[in-house]
């Protein structure tokens, strides 16, 4: 029991155990005492949730446009989006699996590349700037949220480039 008469203790999880071991506890920080692998596993879980939430509806819209439209260039883009969506769901289930995060990175690079290929090869009859905005946004979001954190903390990438 704590001083206010109930059995609840307020503070970061595991704070008393870390204090007993002599580790410093920062108030309000949920990642204190976690190793890099645990932090990246948690980040990969959040990343999978974010990308799955966004790519689910987006892949549905792209698949519908690819099926109903006569443009075969959208098929590549819709397939790469569906694959990245499915791998994002896999990251939610198994966020600590390195091979899955590496496959997600490769699928994400293919997704970004297919967006640019679609933009440069498409015969735009109206509003080409919309597809350019979509392609730039998907490239920036994937690069900043996915590629940089996962690639720079992957032991294989660190071993190859150092």
Residue, then its C-alpha position, 0 to 999 in steps of 0.5 A: x500500500x502506498x501513502x494514499x490508502x490504496x494498493x496502487x503505485x503511480x510511476x513508471x513501470x518497474x520503477x521500484x525494481x530499478x531503484x533497488x538495482x541502483x538504476x536511475x529512474x526517469x519519471x514518465x519515461x516508458x522506455x527507461x531500462x529497455x535495451x535497443x532491441x526492446x525499443x526497436x521492437x516496440x517502435x516496429x510494432x507502432x510502425x506496423x500499426x500506423x502503416x497498416x491503418x493507412x495502407x489498408x484503405x489506400x490499397x483498397x482504393x488503388x486495387x479498385x482503381x486498377x481493376x476498374x480502370x484500363x491502366x495496367x501501370x496501376x496494377x504494379x502500384x496496387x500490388x506493391x501497396x497490398x504486399x506492404x500492407x500485409x507485411x505491416x500486419x505481420x509486423x504487428x503480430x511479430x514486431x521482434x522478427x528481424x527477417x520480417x522487418x527486412x522484408x518490410x524494408x524491401x517491400x517499402x522500397x519497391x512500393x516507393x519505386x513503383x510510385x515513382x515509376x507510375x508517375x514517370x510512365x503515366x500518361x496524365x490526361x488531368x491533374x498530374x500534380x496529384x500523383x506527384x504529391x502522393x508519390x512525394x508524400x509516400x517517399x518521405x513518410x516511408x523514408x523518415x518513419x520506416x527506412x531510417x530508423x529500421x535500416x540504421x539500427x539493423x545489425x546486418x546493415x551496420x555490419x555491412x557499412x562499417 
